[in-house]
Amino acid sequence: MAGDISRRALLAGLAASACGKKRASRYSGWLFVASRGGKSVAVADLAYFRRTTTIPLDSAPEQLFEAVGRVFAVCHDGQVLAEIDPHSLRVVAKIRLPGKPAAARITGNGLAVILTDQPNLLLAVDLSQRRVIGRLPLPAAASDLDINEGQAAVAVPTRNSIIRINLPGLNLTGTTDVGVPCATLRFRRDGKTILAGSPSAREIVSIDCATGKLLALLPLPIAPSRFCFNGNGGQMFVTGTGEDAVAIVKPFQNEVDQTILAGRTPYAMAVSENLLFVTNLESGDLTILDIETRSPAATVHVGENPGEVLLTPDGQYALVIDPRTGNVSVVRIPTVLDHDPGALGKVRAKPLFTVFPTAADARSAIIVPFGA
């Protein structure tokens, strides 16, 4: 009851603060949100910040991605990619898979590289032809994959290994025993190094892509779980449990540069120019950091359970999604960056722009411009 009253009061306050003010410019695009509990994809119009429709699916979606002018929903239990037309907002095709998809990455030429379990496979899927064109058996369940131009990398934690594969033929290049189980991995921007995070060892492992040679073990004060790069790829930001901080790694130097405070329990991240946006699970905030000065730029309270944060391509809005309720908290970036240091030089919490619902049990979200 108290939560409902709090939410109504918040929405009423947002409406009241908007009265009499000039309407801010909006972004012309759709927000697609995958709802596992609803077995559907909710669609919101970002020009009006409101949900417009719900697209029903036969099985629960776990991940969304955009490619070849379509939106694809990765459905683990249904072993399918559901293809959605962003113009008609309906399912137009289904691509059956020989395993349960766990993660997907997209190349620039419309090839989807997909990890599956039951069985453990790496698949190459031609999205234009809507068919699987290659498959590579994996020795055990993989936790993550990444791609960079003509290569892919897969982390297999139970084998303490990183597997390197050539694309699109899915030819095995080599396997590196890194000595620790790794959960998350990413290619360096130039594709020459793989960076993998080991939560149990609290370190980043880097290996050479060409030879598979172990290059460095970078100790961290946190258990790394999420990676995010700045615009030129020269800095990698890492969040995880252990401290209320973000670790900054220099991938080209193979070194940990600094650890900075980033609110309570830093979680999901997004980067826009020189700003790093970090959601805070424990405090329900969105912390915005100035990447150049490594200092807080603003803090916005966005609700009880902030999850993923997405940025509109025009740089005007940050969208924070509550995975439990599907509510989207909208932060107007120029407004919250209107600095008011407040008492003793502390950055004051800024107000939300608005809040709108999508669908509960939200698992993934993407922004698609109108006419894309």
TORRO-638297 format. One record per residue (C-alpha): residue in three letters; residue number from 1; x, y, z. Coordinates in Angstrom, 1 decimal, padded with zeros to 4 digits. Layout:
ROBA:resn:resi:px:py:pz
ROBA:ALA:NUM:X:Y:Z
...
//
This chain:
ROBA:resn:resi:px:py:pz
ROBA:MET:1:000.0:000.0:000.0
ROBA:ALA:2:002.8:002.4:001.0
ROBA:GLY:3:004.6:001.6:-002.3
ROBA:ASP:4:001.4:002.4:-004.3
ROBA:ILE:5:001.0:005.7:-002.5
ROBA:SER:6:004.6:006.6:-003.1
ROBA:ARG:7:004.3:005.8:-006.8
ROBA:ARG:8:001.2:007.9:-007.2
ROBA:ALA:9:002.8:010.8:-005.3
ROBA:LEU:10:005.8:010.6:-007.6
ROBA:LEU:11:003.7:010.6:-010.8
ROBA:ALA:12:001.5:013.4:-009.5
ROBA:GLY:13:004.6:015.4:-008.7
ROBA:LEU:14:006.1:014.9:-012.1
ROBA:ALA:15:002.8:016.0:-013.7
ROBA:ALA:16:002.6:019.1:-011.6
ROBA:SER:17:006.2:020.1:-012.3
ROBA:ALA:18:005.6:019.8:-016.0
ROBA:CYS:19:002.6:022.2:-016.0
ROBA:GLY:20:003.3:025.6:-017.5
ROBA:LYS:21:006.8:024.5:-018.9
ROBA:LYS:22:007.7:024.3:-022.5
ROBA:ARG:23:007.5:020.8:-023.8
ROBA:ALA:24:010.9:019.3:-024.2
ROBA:SER:25:011.9:017.7:-027.5
ROBA:ARG:26:011.3:014.0:-027.7
ROBA:TYR:27:013.0:011.2:-029.5
ROBA:SER:28:011.3:009.7:-032.6
ROBA:GLY:29:011.6:006.0:-032.0
ROBA:TRP:30:010.3:002.9:-030.5
ROBA:LEU:31:011.3:001.2:-027.2
ROBA:PHE:32:010.9:-002.6:-027.4
ROBA:VAL:33:010.9:-004.4:-024.1
ROBA:ALA:34:011.0:-008.2:-023.8
ROBA:SER:35:008.6:-009.5:-021.1
ROBA:ARG:36:009.4:-013.1:-020.0
ROBA:GLY:37:006.4:-013.3:-017.7
ROBA:GLY:38:004.1:-012.0:-020.3
ROBA:LYS:39:005.6:-014.0:-023.2
ROBA:SER:40:005.5:-010.8:-025.2
ROBA:VAL:41:007.3:-007.8:-026.4
ROBA:ALA:42:005.9:-004.4:-025.2
ROBA:VAL:43:006.3:-001.4:-027.5
ROBA:ALA:44:006.4:002.2:-026.4
ROBA:ASP:45:006.4:005.4:-028.4
ROBA:LEU:46:009.3:007.5:-027.2
ROBA:ALA:47:007.9:010.6:-028.8
ROBA:TYR:48:005.1:010.5:-026.2
ROBA:PHE:49:006.7:008.2:-023.5
ROBA:ARG:50:003.8:005.8:-023.5
ROBA:ARG:51:003.2:002.1:-024.3
ROBA:THR:52:001.4:001.7:-027.6
ROBA:THR:53:001.0:-002.1:-028.0
ROBA:THR:54:002.0:-005.5:-026.9
ROBA:ILE:55:003.2:-008.2:-029.4
ROBA:PRO:56:002.4:-011.7:-028.1
ROBA:LEU:57:004.9:-014.6:-028.6
ROBA:ASP:58:004.6:-018.3:-028.3
ROBA:SER:59:007.4:-018.5:-025.8
ROBA:ALA:60:009.2:-016.1:-023.4
ROBA:PRO:61:011.8:-013.8:-024.9
ROBA:GLU:62:015.2:-013.4:-023.1
ROBA:GLN:63:017.0:-011.0:-025.4
ROBA:LEU:64:016.2:-008.5:-028.2
ROBA:PHE:65:018.4:-007.3:-031.0
ROBA:GLU:66:018.0:-005.3:-034.3
ROBA:ALA:67:019.3:-006.4:-037.6
ROBA:VAL:68:018.4:-006.3:-041.4
ROBA:GLY:69:015.6:-003.9:-040.7
ROBA:ARG:70:013.9:-006.2:-038.2
ROBA:VAL:71:013.7:-006.8:-034.4
ROBA:PHE:72:014.5:-010.3:-033.2
ROBA:ALA:73:013.4:-011.8:-030.0
ROBA:VAL:74:015.6:-014.6:-028.6
ROBA:CYS:75:013.3:-017.2:-027.0
ROBA:HIS:76:015.3:-019.8:-025.0
ROBA:ASP:77:012.6:-022.3:-024.1
ROBA:GLY:78:011.0:-022.1:-027.5
ROBA:GLN:79:014.3:-022.6:-029.4
ROBA:VAL:80:013.4:-019.9:-031.8
ROBA:LEU:81:014.2:-016.4:-033.0
ROBA:ALA:82:010.9:-014.5:-033.5
ROBA:GLU:83:011.3:-011.9:-036.2
ROBA:ILE:84:009.3:-008.6:-035.7
ROBA:ASP:85:008.5:-006.0:-038.3
ROBA:PRO:86:009.1:-002.6:-036.6
ROBA:HIS:87:006.7:-000.9:-039.0
ROBA:SER:88:003.7:-003.2:-038.6
ROBA:LEU:89:004.7:-004.2:-035.0
ROBA:ARG:90:003.9:-007.9:-035.5
ROBA:VAL:91:005.7:-011.2:-035.8
ROBA:VAL:92:006.4:-011.9:-039.4
ROBA:ALA:93:008.6:-015.0:-039.2
ROBA:LYS:94:010.2:-017.6:-036.9
ROBA:ILE:95:013.7:-019.1:-037.2
ROBA:ARG:96:013.9:-022.5:-035.6
ROBA:LEU:97:017.2:-023.3:-033.8
ROBA:PRO:98:018.7:-026.7:-032.9
ROBA:GLY:99:019.3:-025.7:-029.3
ROBA:LYS:100:018.0:-023.3:-026.7
ROBA:PRO:101:019.5:-019.9:-027.4
ROBA:ALA:102:021.4:-018.3:-024.5
ROBA:ALA:103:023.1:-015.3:-026.1
ROBA:ALA:104:023.4:-013.7:-029.5
ROBA:ARG:105:025.7:-011.2:-031.3
ROBA:ILE:106:025.2:-009.6:-034.7
ROBA:THR:107:027.8:-008.9:-037.5
ROBA:GLY:108:027.5:-006.0:-039.8
ROBA:ASN:109:026.3:-008.2:-042.7
ROBA:GLY:110:023.3:-009.7:-041.1
ROBA:LEU:111:024.8:-012.8:-039.6
ROBA:ALA:112:023.7:-013.8:-036.0
ROBA:VAL:113:026.2:-015.7:-033.9
ROBA:ILE:114:024.3:-017.6:-031.2
ROBA:LEU:115:025.2:-019.6:-028.2
ROBA:THR:116:022.9:-022.5:-027.3
ROBA:ASP:117:022.6:-025.0:-024.5
ROBA:GLN:118:020.9:-028.4:-024.7
ROBA:PRO:119:022.9:-029.0:-026.8
ROBA:ASN:120:026.0:-026.8:-026.3
ROBA:LEU:121:026.5:-025.2:-029.7
ROBA:LEU:122:027.7:-022.1:-031.4
ROBA:LEU:123:025.5:-021.3:-034.4
ROBA:ALA:124:025.8:-019.0:-037.4
ROBA:VAL:125:022.3:-017.8:-038.6
ROBA:ASP:126:021.7:-016.0:-041.9
ROBA:LEU:127:018.9:-013.6:-040.8
ROBA:SER:128:018.0:-012.6:-044.4
ROBA:GLN:129:017.6:-016.2:-045.5
ROBA:ARG:130:016.2:-017.1:-042.1
ROBA:ARG:131:018.2:-020.3:-041.7
ROBA:VAL:132:021.1:-021.8:-039.7
ROBA:ILE:133:024.1:-022.0:-042.0
ROBA:GLY:134:026.7:-023.3:-039.5
ROBA:ARG:135:027.1:-025.0:-036.2
ROBA:LEU:136:030.1:-025.8:-033.9
ROBA:PRO:137:029.8:-028.2:-031.0
ROBA:LEU:138:031.2:-026.8:-027.7
ROBA:PRO:139:032.9:-028.9:-025.0
ROBA:ALA:140:030.6:-027.6:-022.2
ROBA:ALA:141:028.1:-024.9:-021.4
ROBA:ALA:142:029.4:-021.4:-022.3
ROBA:SER:143:028.7:-018.3:-020.2
ROBA:ASP:144:029.2:-015.6:-022.8
ROBA:LEU:145:030.4:-014.7:-026.3
ROBA:ASP:146:031.6:-011.7:-028.3
ROBA:ILE:147:032.4:-011.0:-031.9
ROBA:ASN:148:034.8:-008.7:-033.7
ROBA:GLU:149:034.7:-008.6:-037.5
ROBA:GLY:150:035.7:-012.1:-038.6
ROBA:GLN:151:036.3:-013.7:-035.2
ROBA:ALA:152:034.3:-014.8:-032.2
ROBA:ALA:153:035.3:-015.7:-028.6
ROBA:VAL:154:033.5:-017.9:-026.1
ROBA:ALA:155:034.0:-018.3:-022.4
ROBA:VAL:156:033.5:-021.9:-021.0
ROBA:PRO:157:033.8:-021.5:-017.2
ROBA:THR:158:033.7:-025.2:-016.2
ROBA:ARG:159:036.8:-025.7:-018.4
ROBA:ASN:160:038.6:-022.5:-017.3
ROBA:SER:161:038.9:-021.8:-021.0
ROBA:ILE:162:038.4:-019.2:-023.7
ROBA:ILE:163:037.7:-020.6:-027.2
ROBA:ARG:164:038.6:-018.6:-030.4
ROBA:ILE:165:036.6:-019.1:-033.6
ROBA:ASN:166:036.8:-017.8:-037.1
ROBA:LEU:167:033.6:-016.4:-038.8
ROBA:PRO:168:031.5:-017.0:-040.7
ROBA:GLY:169:032.6:-020.6:-041.1
ROBA:LEU:170:032.8:-021.4:-037.4
ROBA:ASN:171:036.3:-022.8:-037.7
ROBA:LEU:172:038.0:-023.4:-034.4
ROBA:THR:173:041.2:-021.3:-034.0
ROBA:GLY:174:042.3:-022.4:-030.6
ROBA:THR:175:041.5:-022.8:-026.9
ROBA:THR:176:043.3:-021.1:-024.0
ROBA:ASP:177:043.4:-022.5:-020.5
ROBA:VAL:178:043.3:-019.3:-018.4
ROBA:GLY:179:043.4:-021.1:-015.1
ROBA:VAL:180:040.2:-019.5:-013.7
ROBA:PRO:181:036.5:-019.7:-014.6
ROBA:CYS:182:035.5:-016.6:-016.7
ROBA:ALA:183:031.9:-015.4:-017.0
ROBA:THR:184:032.0:-012.3:-019.2
ROBA:LEU:185:034.2:-011.4:-022.1
ROBA:ARG:186:034.7:-008.7:-024.7
ROBA:PHE:187:037.1:-008.0:-027.6
ROBA:ARG:188:039.3:-005.0:-027.4
ROBA:ARG:189:038.2:-002.4:-030.0
ROBA:ASP:190:040.9:-003.4:-032.5
ROBA:GLY:191:040.1:-007.1:-032.1
ROBA:LYS:192:043.6:-008.1:-031.1
ROBA:THR:193:043.0:-008.9:-027.4
ROBA:ILE:194:040.2:-010.7:-025.5
ROBA:LEU:195:039.3:-009.4:-022.0
ROBA:ALA:196:037.5:-011.9:-019.8
ROBA:GLY:197:036.2:-011.4:-016.2
ROBA:SER:198:036.6:-014.0:-013.5
ROBA:PRO:199:034.2:-013.2:-010.6
ROBA:SER:200:035.7:-016.0:-008.3
ROBA:ALA:201:039.3:-014.8:-008.8
ROBA:ARG:202:038.3:-011.1:-008.9
ROBA:GLU:203:040.4:-010.4:-011.9
ROBA:ILE:204:040.4:-009.6:-015.6
ROBA:VAL:205:042.2:-012.0:-017.9
ROBA:SER:206:043.6:-010.8:-021.2
ROBA:ILE:207:044.7:-013.1:-024.0
ROBA:ASP:208:046.2:-012.5:-027.5
ROBA:CYS:209:043.6:-013.2:-030.2
ROBA:ALA:210:046.1:-014.4:-032.8
ROBA:THR:211:048.1:-016.8:-030.7
ROBA:GLY:212:045.8:-017.5:-027.6
ROBA:LYS:213:048.8:-016.5:-025.4
ROBA:LEU:214:047.9:-015.3:-021.9
ROBA:LEU:215:048.9:-011.7:-021.6
ROBA:ALA:216:048.0:-010.5:-018.2
ROBA:LEU:217:046.0:-011.1:-015.0
ROBA:LEU:218:044.6:-007.9:-013.7
ROBA:PRO:219:043.4:-008.0:-010.0
ROBA:LEU:220:040.3:-006.1:-009.1
ROBA:PRO:221:038.6:-005.1:-005.8
ROBA:ILE:222:035.3:-006.4:-007.2
ROBA:ALA:223:034.0:-009.6:-008.8
ROBA:PRO:224:033.7:-008.4:-012.4
ROBA:SER:225:030.3:-009.1:-014.1
ROBA:ARG:226:029.6:-006.2:-016.5
ROBA:PHE:227:031.8:-004.4:-019.0
ROBA:CYS:228:031.2:-001.1:-020.9
ROBA:PHE:229:033.6:000.8:-023.1
ROBA:ASN:230:034.0:004.5:-023.8
ROBA:GLY:231:033.6:005.8:-027.3
ROBA:ASN:232:037.1:005.1:-028.6
ROBA:GLY:233:037.5:001.8:-026.7
ROBA:GLY:234:040.5:003.1:-024.7
ROBA:GLN:235:038.7:002.7:-021.4
ROBA:MET:236:036.7:-000.3:-020.1
ROBA:PHE:237:034.4:000.2:-017.1
ROBA:VAL:238:033.7:-002.8:-014.9
ROBA:THR:239:031.0:-003.3:-012.3
ROBA:GLY:240:030.5:-006.2:-009.9
ROBA:THR:241:030.0:-007.1:-006.3
ROBA:GLY:242:032.4:-006.3:-003.5
ROBA:GLU:243:032.6:-002.5:-003.4
ROBA:ASP:244:030.4:000.5:-004.4
ROBA:ALA:245:032.8:001.3:-007.2
ROBA:VAL:246:033.5:001.1:-010.9
ROBA:ALA:247:036.9:-000.2:-012.0
ROBA:ILE:248:038.5:001.4:-015.0
ROBA:VAL:249:040.7:-000.8:-017.1
ROBA:LYS:250:043.1:000.4:-019.9
ROBA:PRO:251:042.7:-002.4:-022.4
ROBA:PHE:252:045.5:-001.2:-024.7
ROBA:GLN:253:048.0:-001.1:-021.8
ROBA:ASN:254:046.6:-004.2:-020.1
ROBA:GLU:255:046.4:-002.5:-016.7
ROBA:VAL:256:043.8:-001.3:-014.1
ROBA:ASP:257:043.9:002.4:-014.1
ROBA:GLN:258:041.6:003.4:-011.2
ROBA:THR:259:038.6:002.5:-009.1
ROBA:ILE:260:036.0:005.2:-008.5
ROBA:LEU:261:032.9:005.4:-006.3
ROBA:ALA:262:029.7:005.2:-008.3
ROBA:GLY:263:026.8:005.2:-005.9
ROBA:ARG:264:025.4:002.2:-003.9
ROBA:THR:265:025.9:-001.2:-005.6
ROBA:PRO:266:026.8:-000.2:-009.2
ROBA:TYR:267:025.1:-002.5:-011.8
ROBA:ALA:268:024.3:-001.7:-015.4
ROBA:MET:269:026.2:000.9:-017.5
ROBA:ALA:270:025.9:003.0:-020.6
ROBA:VAL:271:028.2:005.6:-022.2
ROBA:SER:272:027.4:008.8:-024.0
ROBA:GLU:273:030.4:011.0:-025.1
ROBA:ASN:274:032.2:011.8:-021.9
ROBA:LEU:275:029.5:010.6:-019.5
ROBA:LEU:276:029.1:007.2:-017.8
ROBA:PHE:277:025.6:006.2:-016.6
ROBA:VAL:278:025.5:003.6:-013.8
ROBA:THR:279:022.4:002.2:-012.1
ROBA:ASN:280:022.5:001.6:-008.4
ROBA:LEU:281:020.6:-001.5:-007.2
ROBA:GLU:282:020.6:-000.8:-003.5
ROBA:SER:283:019.8:003.0:-003.5
ROBA:GLY:284:017.5:003.0:-006.5
ROBA:ASP:285:019.5:005.8:-008.2
ROBA:LEU:286:021.1:006.5:-011.5
ROBA:THR:287:024.6:007.9:-011.0
ROBA:ILE:288:026.1:009.9:-013.8
ROBA:LEU:289:029.9:010.2:-013.9
ROBA:ASP:290:032.2:012.6:-015.8
ROBA:ILE:291:034.6:010.3:-017.5
ROBA:GLU:292:037.3:013.0:-018.0
ROBA:THR:293:037.4:014.2:-014.4
ROBA:ARG:294:036.4:010.8:-012.9
ROBA:SER:295:033.9:012.6:-010.7
ROBA:PRO:296:030.1:012.6:-010.1
ROBA:ALA:297:028.1:014.8:-012.5
ROBA:ALA:298:024.6:014.1:-011.2
ROBA:THR:299:022.4:011.6:-009.3
ROBA:VAL:300:018.8:010.8:-010.1
ROBA:HIS:301:016.5:008.7:-008.0
ROBA:VAL:302:014.7:006.3:-010.4
ROBA:GLY:303:012.8:003.9:-008.2
ROBA:GLU:304:013.2:000.8:-006.1
ROBA:ASN:305:014.7:-001.7:-008.6
ROBA:PRO:306:016.7:-000.1:-011.4
ROBA:GLY:307:018.1:-002.5:-014.0
ROBA:GLU:308:019.3:-001.7:-017.5
ROBA:VAL:309:019.9:001.8:-018.7
ROBA:LEU:310:019.5:002.8:-022.4
ROBA:LEU:311:020.4:006.2:-024.0
ROBA:THR:312:018.5:007.7:-026.9
ROBA:PRO:313:020.8:008.2:-029.9
ROBA:ASP:314:020.2:011.9:-029.8
ROBA:GLY:315:021.8:012.1:-026.3
ROBA:GLN:316:018.8:013.7:-024.7
ROBA:TYR:317:017.3:010.9:-022.5
ROBA:ALA:318:018.4:008.1:-020.3
ROBA:LEU:319:015.8:005.3:-019.9
ROBA:VAL:320:016.1:003.1:-016.8
ROBA:ILE:321:014.0:-000.1:-016.8
ROBA:ASP:322:012.7:-001.7:-013.6
ROBA:PRO:323:013.0:-005.5:-014.5
ROBA:ARG:324:010.3:-006.4:-012.0
ROBA:THR:325:007.5:-004.0:-013.0
ROBA:GLY:326:008.7:-002.9:-016.4
ROBA:ASN:327:008.3:000.7:-015.5
ROBA:VAL:328:010.6:003.0:-017.4
ROBA:SER:329:012.1:006.0:-015.6
ROBA:VAL:330:013.0:008.8:-018.0
ROBA:VAL:331:015.9:011.1:-017.2
ROBA:ARG:332:016.3:014.2:-019.4
ROBA:ILE:333:020.1:014.5:-019.5
ROBA:PRO:334:020.6:018.2:-020.2
ROBA:THR:335:018.3:019.0:-017.2
ROBA:VAL:336:020.1:016.8:-014.7
ROBA:LEU:337:023.5:018.1:-015.8
ROBA:ASP:338:022.4:021.7:-015.0
ROBA:HIS:339:024.9:021.7:-012.1
ROBA:ASP:340:023.7:022.8:-008.6
ROBA:PRO:341:026.4:021.7:-006.2
ROBA:GLY:342:024.2:022.4:-003.2
ROBA:ALA:343:025.5:022.4:000.4
ROBA:LEU:344:029.2:021.6:001.0
ROBA:GLY:345:029.7:021.0:-002.7
ROBA:LYS:346:027.7:017.8:-002.9
ROBA:VAL:347:025.8:016.9:-006.1
ROBA:ARG:348:022.1:017.1:-005.4
ROBA:ALA:349:019.7:014.4:-006.6
ROBA:LYS:350:017.9:015.6:-009.7
ROBA:PRO:351:014.2:015.0:-010.5
ROBA:LEU:352:012.9:012.5:-013.0
ROBA:PHE:353:011.4:013.7:-016.3
ROBA:THR:354:008.6:011.1:-016.3
ROBA:VAL:355:007.7:007.4:-015.7
ROBA:PHE:356:005.7:005.1:-017.9
ROBA:PRO:357:004.8:001.4:-017.8
ROBA:THR:358:005.8:-001.3:-020.4
ROBA:ALA:359:005.6:-004.9:-019.2
ROBA:ALA:360:006.5:-006.8:-016.1
ROBA:ASP:361:009.4:-009.2:-015.8
ROBA:ALA:362:011.4:-007.2:-018.3
ROBA:ARG:363:014.5:-009.1:-019.6
ROBA:SER:364:015.9:-007.0:-022.4
ROBA:ALA:365:015.2:-003.7:-024.2
ROBA:ILE:366:016.3:-001.9:-027.4
ROBA:ILE:367:015.6:001.5:-029.0
ROBA:VAL:368:014.7:001.5:-032.7
ROBA:PRO:369:014.4:004.9:-034.6
ROBA:PHE:370:011.2:005.4:-036.6
ROBA:GLY:371:011.7:004.4:-040.2
ROBA:ALA:372:014.8:002.3:-039.4
//
